[in-house]
Amino acid sequence: MTSSNCSSCGPWLSSALFLTCLMLFSACSTTKRTKDYYSNDVLHPVNEVLKEDAISPLDVYDPWEGFNRRSYTFNYYFDKYLFLPVVDTYDFLTPEILQDAISNIFSNLSDIRNLLNSAFQLKGERTAKTGGRLLLNTTVGLGGIWDPATQVGLYQQDEDFGQTLGYYGVGEGPYVVLPIFGPSNVRDGLGLLADSAMYYPIDPLNLATHRDYETIIAGANAIDTRHNISFRYFETGSPFEYEMLRFLYLKKRELDIGK
């Protein structure tokens, strides 16, 4: 999960938590009925109240749910016992001003992906703004250490190849929980591979000749991204956490592609 994704999840997370609380409240507030009540005929059968095609708001296409739930549990253990200790060590050892600079640098790099995907989707105005943002932050912002573009109103516009595929009508396919990467679907999983090729096209120090270059950069980016995400597995307080996050992810992607 990326930090940009995180910033846009707030309103949806609040709505989902409200929905969960409402369901729990309804369950707890149901009064105990007598046997006489159940002995009466049903006044309004379900098929008179609900439409035939009615589905639960949290019911989405998840044919690989068994695998996905196991992957979700794996991600919990990986996150808690391996990834978060590394992130916490980074947070403890790294001054806050340096943390901000690192986040800004990776945010600036992600604008390369945003620029290319905006262009692929023929979004002229967004492409121009993202290009101006990338140019300003790379030059005046010294490679993205600072973010002067935001201060002048050139805000980051997130675009990825999964959105590009969706823009051209490619279906999302089944929902899938990727090991380590988390919620996704078949289309976005393929898009992730394409985005990884766009992420580091610029190598001014010719570091690509070193075998570990991409691994080091990707690892640093992963630590920075996780550091900026407050979500913790199985700490939402909801018994429907898996369903809730699945619903939120897919709805967010619908909005991303529609914008």
C-alpha positions in Angstrom: 0.0 0.0 0.0 1.4 3.4 -0.9 1.3 6.7 1.0 -0.7 8.3 -1.7 -3.2 5.6 -1.6 -3.4 6.1 2.2 -4.2 9.8 2.0 -7.3 9.1 -0.1 -8.6 6.3 2.0 -9.5 8.4 5.0 -13.1 9.3 4.0 -13.9 5.8 2.8 -12.4 4.2 6.0 -14.6 6.5 8.1 -17.6 5.5 6.1 -16.8 1.8 6.4 -16.2 2.0 10.1 -19.6 3.8 10.5 -21.3 1.0 8.5 -19.6 -1.6 10.7 -20.7 0.1 13.9 -24.2 0.5 12.6 -24.4 -3.3 11.9 -23.0 -4.1 15.3 -25.4 -1.7 17.0 -28.4 -3.2 15.2 -27.4 -6.7 16.2 -26.9 -5.7 19.9 -30.1 -3.8 20.1 -32.4 -6.5 18.7 -34.9 -7.5 21.4 -35.7 -11.1 22.3 -38.9 -12.3 20.8 -41.3 -14.8 22.2 -42.2 -18.2 20.7 -45.6 -16.9 19.8 -44.0 -14.3 17.5 -42.3 -17.1 15.5 -45.5 -19.2 15.4 -47.2 -16.5 13.2 -47.0 -16.5 9.5 -44.4 -14.2 8.0 -46.2 -11.0 7.0 -43.6 -9.8 4.4 -41.3 -12.4 2.8 -37.9 -11.3 1.8 -38.7 -11.5 -1.9 -41.4 -8.8 -1.3 -38.9 -6.4 0.3 -35.7 -6.9 -1.5 -35.1 -7.0 -5.3 -34.0 -10.3 -6.7 -30.6 -8.9 -7.7 -30.0 -7.2 -4.3 -26.5 -7.9 -2.8 -24.7 -7.0 0.3 -22.6 -3.7 0.1 -19.6 -5.8 1.1 -20.2 -8.6 -1.4 -17.7 -8.3 -4.2 -16.2 -10.7 -6.8 -13.7 -12.7 -4.7 -13.5 -16.2 -6.2 -10.0 -16.7 -4.7 -11.1 -15.9 -1.1 -9.4 -18.9 0.4 -6.0 -17.9 -1.0 -6.7 -14.3 -0.3 -7.4 -14.8 3.4 -4.3 -16.9 3.8 -2.3 -14.2 2.1 -3.9 -11.6 4.3 -2.8 -13.6 7.4 0.7 -14.0 6.0 0.9 -10.2 5.4 -0.1 -9.7 9.1 2.8 -11.9 10.4 5.2 -10.5 7.9 4.2 -6.9 8.8 4.2 -7.4 12.6 7.3 -9.5 13.1 9.6 -8.4 10.2 8.6 -5.2 8.4 7.3 -3.0 11.3 10.4 -3.7 13.5 12.6 -2.5 10.5 10.3 0.6 10.1 10.4 1.3 13.8 14.2 1.1 13.8 14.3 3.5 10.8 12.0 5.9 12.6 14.1 5.8 15.8 17.5 6.3 14.1 16.5 8.8 11.4 15.9 12.5 12.2 12.5 13.8 11.3 13.9 16.4 8.9 15.7 13.6 7.0 12.6 11.4 7.0 10.7 14.3 5.3 13.4 14.7 2.7 13.4 11.0 1.9 9.6 11.0 1.5 9.8 14.0 -0.8 12.4 12.4 -3.0 10.4 9.2 -3.4 7.3 11.3 -4.0 9.1 13.2 -6.7 10.2 9.9 -8.3 6.6 8.7 -8.3 5.7 11.7 -10.4 7.5 10.1 -13.3 5.0 7.3 -13.2 2.2 9.8 -12.8 3.4 11.8 -15.8 3.6 8.9 -18.1 0.3 7.4 -17.2 -1.5 10.8 -17.5 0.0 11.0 -21.0 -1.1 7.5 -21.8 -4.7 8.4 -20.8 -4.5 11.6 -23.0 -5.2 13.8 -20.0 -3.6 16.9 -21.4 -4.1 19.3 -18.5 -3.1 16.8 -15.8 0.0 15.8 -17.9 1.1 19.4 -18.1 0.6 20.1 -14.4 2.5 16.9 -13.4 5.3 17.7 -15.8 5.6 21.2 -14.4 5.5 19.8 -10.9 8.3 17.2 -11.7 10.4 19.9 -13.3 10.1 22.4 -10.5 10.7 19.9 -7.7 13.6 18.3 -9.5 15.4 21.6 -10.1 14.4 24.2 -7.5 13.5 21.4 -5.0 17.0 19.8 -5.5 15.8 16.4 -6.7 12.7 16.5 -4.7 14.2 17.1 -1.3 11.8 20.0 -1.0 8.4 20.4 -2.6 8.0 23.9 -3.9 5.5 22.7 -6.5 2.8 22.1 -3.9 3.4 25.6 -2.5 2.5 27.2 -5.9 -0.6 25.0 -6.4 0.8 22.2 -8.5 -0.6 19.3 -6.4 0.4 15.7 -7.0 -2.0 13.8 -9.3 -1.7 10.1 -8.7 -1.9 7.9 -11.8 -0.8 4.3 -12.3 -0.9 1.8 -15.1 -3.8 -0.1 -13.5 -5.8 3.2 -14.0 -4.5 3.4 -17.5 -5.7 -0.1 -18.3 -9.1 0.7 -16.7 -9.3 3.9 -18.7 -9.2 1.9 -21.9 -11.8 -0.5 -20.7 -9.8 -3.4 -19.3 -11.8 -5.1 -16.5 -10.5 -5.4 -13.0 -10.7 -9.2 -12.8 -10.9 -11.1 -9.5 -9.9 -9.4 -6.3 -6.5 -10.7 -5.0 -4.5 -10.1 -1.9 -0.8 -10.0 -3.0 1.7 -11.2 -0.5 3.5 -8.2 1.1 1.8 -5.7 -1.4 -1.7 -6.3 -0.1 -5.1 -5.6 -1.7 -5.2 -5.6 -5.5 -6.9 -7.2 -8.5 -5.6 -9.0 -11.6 -5.6 -5.7 -13.7 -3.8 -3.7 -11.0 -1.4 -6.5 -10.3 -0.3 -6.4 -13.9 -0.2 -2.6 -13.8 2.2 -2.8 -10.8 4.7 -4.6 -12.9 4.5 -1.9 -15.6 4.8 0.9 -13.0 8.0 -0.7 -11.6 9.6 -0.2 -15.0 8.6 3.4 -15.1 9.7 4.3 -11.5 13.4 4.5 -12.0 14.1 5.5 -15.6 16.6 8.2 -14.6 20.0 7.0 -13.3 22.3 10.1 -13.3 25.0 8.3 -11.2 25.1 5.2 -13.5 24.2 3.1 -10.5 22.3 0.5 -12.6 25.6 -1.3 -13.2 25.6 -2.4 -9.6 23.4 -5.5 -9.1 21.9 -4.3 -5.8 20.9 -0.8 -7.0 17.3 -1.4 -7.6 16.9 -3.7 -4.6 18.3 -1.0 -2.3 16.2 1.8 -3.8 13.0 -0.4 -3.7 13.7 -1.4 -0.1 14.2 2.2 1.0 11.0 3.2 -0.8 9.1 0.3 0.9 10.3 1.4 4.3 9.4 5.0 3.7 6.0 4.1 2.3 5.2 1.8 5.3 6.5 4.5 7.7 3.8 6.9 6.4 0.9 4.5 6.7 -0.8 4.2 10.1 -2.8 1.1 9.3 -2.1 -2.0 11.4 -3.5 -5.5 10.6 -6.2 -6.7 12.9 -6.3 -3.4 14.9 -9.4 -1.8 13.2 -11.7 -3.2 15.9 -13.9 -4.7 13.2 -14.8 -8.4 12.9 -15.2 -7.7 9.2 -11.8 -6.2 8.6 -11.0 -8.4 5.6 -14.4 -7.6 3.9 -14.1 -3.9 4.8 -10.7 -3.4 3.3 -11.7 -5.4 0.2 -14.7 -3.2 -0.3 -12.7 0.0 0.3 -9.9 -0.9 -2.1 -12.3 -1.8 -5.0 -14.4 1.3 -4.5 -11.3 3.5 -4.3 -10.1 2.0 -7.6 -13.5 2.7 -9.2 -13.1 6.4 -8.2 -9.5 6.5 -9.3 -10.4 5.3 -12.8 -13.4 7.5 -13.1 -11.7 10.8 -12.3 
